[in-house]
Every structure is written in C-alpha cells, then in structure tokens.
Amino acid sequence: MSRIIVKLKDYYFEYSTIVDAPVTYGMKRDEFEAYYRNEYGKSGM
C-alpha cells in the first residue's frame, strides 16, 4: 500500500495512491509526528 506524506501550508497528512485520497486528516507537525510514531513505531521515523 503506497502512502506519501503531504504538507499543505502548516498541515501534514498521509495520502494513499491506492484509494487516491487522504487517509488522515490535516495535523500540525507535532501532532503528525506523534501519530506517525504511534502508527509506524520509531523505526518508521
């Protein structure tokens, strides 16, 4: 499953190329880092 991190202005979200749509809501950087660490673990960072 391909996902990319997108930044629009000051907000970050994950976008899926499979469903061709965002799969998370827009978050500030610190919120997104916490989400990403929780979702993928420290090795993903």
MODELLER restraints for C-alpha pairs under 7 A, 6 or more apart:
rsr = mdl.restraints
at = mdl.atoms
rsr.add(forms.Gaussian(group=physical.xy_distance, feature=features.Distance(at['CA:1:A'], at['CA:18:A']), mean=6.56, stdev=0.5))
rsr.add(forms.Gaussian(group=physical.xy_distance, feature=features.Distance(at['CA:2:A'], at['CA:16:A']), mean=5.85, stdev=0.5))
rsr.add(forms.Gaussian(group=physical.xy_distance, feature=features.Distance(at['CA:2:A'], at['CA:17:A']), mean=5.67, stdev=0.5))
rsr.add(forms.Gaussian(group=physical.xy_distance, feature=features.Distance(at['CA:2:A'], at['CA:18:A']), mean=6.57, stdev=0.5))
rsr.add(forms.Gaussian(group=physical.xy_distance, feature=features.Distance(at['CA:3:A'], at['CA:14:A']), mean=6.20, stdev=0.5))
rsr.add(forms.Gaussian(group=physical.xy_distance, feature=features.Distance(at['CA:3:A'], at['CA:15:A']), mean=5.37, stdev=0.5))
rsr.add(forms.Gaussian(group=physical.xy_distance, feature=features.Distance(at['CA:3:A'], at['CA:16:A']), mean=4.46, stdev=0.5))
rsr.add(forms.Gaussian(group=physical.xy_distance, feature=features.Distance(at['CA:3:A'], at['CA:17:A']), mean=6.26, stdev=0.5))
rsr.add(forms.Gaussian(group=physical.xy_distance, feature=features.Distance(at['CA:4:A'], at['CA:14:A']), mean=5.57, stdev=0.5))
rsr.add(forms.Gaussian(group=physical.xy_distance, feature=features.Distance(at['CA:4:A'], at['CA:15:A']), mean=5.30, stdev=0.5))
rsr.add(forms.Gaussian(group=physical.xy_distance, feature=features.Distance(at['CA:4:A'], at['CA:16:A']), mean=6.62, stdev=0.5))
rsr.add(forms.Gaussian(group=physical.xy_distance, feature=features.Distance(at['CA:5:A'], at['CA:12:A']), mean=6.80, stdev=0.5))
rsr.add(forms.Gaussian(group=physical.xy_distance, feature=features.Distance(at['CA:5:A'], at['CA:13:A']), mean=5.79, stdev=0.5))
rsr.add(forms.Gaussian(group=physical.xy_distance, feature=features.Distance(at['CA:5:A'], at['CA:14:A']), mean=4.68, stdev=0.5))
rsr.add(forms.Gaussian(group=physical.xy_distance, feature=features.Distance(at['CA:5:A'], at['CA:15:A']), mean=6.33, stdev=0.5))
rsr.add(forms.Gaussian(group=physical.xy_distance, feature=features.Distance(at['CA:6:A'], at['CA:12:A']), mean=5.56, stdev=0.5))
rsr.add(forms.Gaussian(group=physical.xy_distance, feature=features.Distance(at['CA:6:A'], at['CA:13:A']), mean=5.45, stdev=0.5))
rsr.add(forms.Gaussian(group=physical.xy_distance, feature=features.Distance(at['CA:6:A'], at['CA:14:A']), mean=6.10, stdev=0.5))
rsr.add(forms.Gaussian(group=physical.xy_distance, feature=features.Distance(at['CA:6:A'], at['CA:15:A']), mean=6.77, stdev=0.5))
rsr.add(forms.Gaussian(group=physical.xy_distance, feature=features.Distance(at['CA:7:A'], at['CA:13:A']), mean=6.75, stdev=0.5))
rsr.add(forms.Gaussian(group=physical.xy_distance, feature=features.Distance(at['CA:10:A'], at['CA:28:A']), mean=6.26, stdev=0.5))
rsr.add(forms.Gaussian(group=physical.xy_distance, feature=features.Distance(at['CA:11:A'], at['CA:26:A']), mean=5.25, stdev=0.5))
rsr.add(forms.Gaussian(group=physical.xy_distance, feature=features.Distance(at['CA:11:A'], at['CA:27:A']), mean=5.06, stdev=0.5))
rsr.add(forms.Gaussian(group=physical.xy_distance, feature=features.Distance(at['CA:11:A'], at['CA:28:A']), mean=4.96, stdev=0.5))
rsr.add(forms.Gaussian(group=physical.xy_distance, feature=features.Distance(at['CA:11:A'], at['CA:29:A']), mean=6.71, stdev=0.5))
rsr.add(forms.Gaussian(group=physical.xy_distance, feature=features.Distance(at['CA:12:A'], at['CA:26:A']), mean=5.28, stdev=0.5))
rsr.add(forms.Gaussian(group=physical.xy_distance, feature=features.Distance(at['CA:12:A'], at['CA:27:A']), mean=5.26, stdev=0.5))
rsr.add(forms.Gaussian(group=physical.xy_distance, feature=features.Distance(at['CA:12:A'], at['CA:28:A']), mean=6.25, stdev=0.5))
rsr.add(forms.Gaussian(group=physical.xy_distance, feature=features.Distance(at['CA:12:A'], at['CA:29:A']), mean=6.40, stdev=0.5))
rsr.add(forms.Gaussian(group=physical.xy_distance, feature=features.Distance(at['CA:12:A'], at['CA:32:A']), mean=6.46, stdev=0.5))
rsr.add(forms.Gaussian(group=physical.xy_distance, feature=features.Distance(at['CA:13:A'], at['CA:22:A']), mean=6.98, stdev=0.5))
rsr.add(forms.Gaussian(group=physical.xy_distance, feature=features.Distance(at['CA:13:A'], at['CA:24:A']), mean=5.54, stdev=0.5))
rsr.add(forms.Gaussian(group=physical.xy_distance, feature=features.Distance(at['CA:13:A'], at['CA:25:A']), mean=5.91, stdev=0.5))
rsr.add(forms.Gaussian(group=physical.xy_distance, feature=features.Distance(at['CA:13:A'], at['CA:26:A']), mean=5.01, stdev=0.5))
rsr.add(forms.Gaussian(group=physical.xy_distance, feature=features.Distance(at['CA:13:A'], at['CA:27:A']), mean=6.47, stdev=0.5))
rsr.add(forms.Gaussian(group=physical.xy_distance, feature=features.Distance(at['CA:14:A'], at['CA:22:A']), mean=5.82, stdev=0.5))
rsr.add(forms.Gaussian(group=physical.xy_distance, feature=features.Distance(at['CA:14:A'], at['CA:23:A']), mean=5.71, stdev=0.5))
rsr.add(forms.Gaussian(group=physical.xy_distance, feature=features.Distance(at['CA:14:A'], at['CA:24:A']), mean=5.58, stdev=0.5))
rsr.add(forms.Gaussian(group=physical.xy_distance, feature=features.Distance(at['CA:15:A'], at['CA:21:A']), mean=5.78, stdev=0.5))
rsr.add(forms.Gaussian(group=physical.xy_distance, feature=features.Distance(at['CA:15:A'], at['CA:22:A']), mean=4.16, stdev=0.5))
rsr.add(forms.Gaussian(group=physical.xy_distance, feature=features.Distance(at['CA:15:A'], at['CA:23:A']), mean=5.65, stdev=0.5))
rsr.add(forms.Gaussian(group=physical.xy_distance, feature=features.Distance(at['CA:16:A'], at['CA:22:A']), mean=5.99, stdev=0.5))
rsr.add(forms.Gaussian(group=physical.xy_distance, feature=features.Distance(at['CA:16:A'], at['CA:23:A']), mean=6.30, stdev=0.5))
rsr.add(forms.Gaussian(group=physical.xy_distance, feature=features.Distance(at['CA:37:A'], at['CA:45:A']), mean=6.55, stdev=0.5))
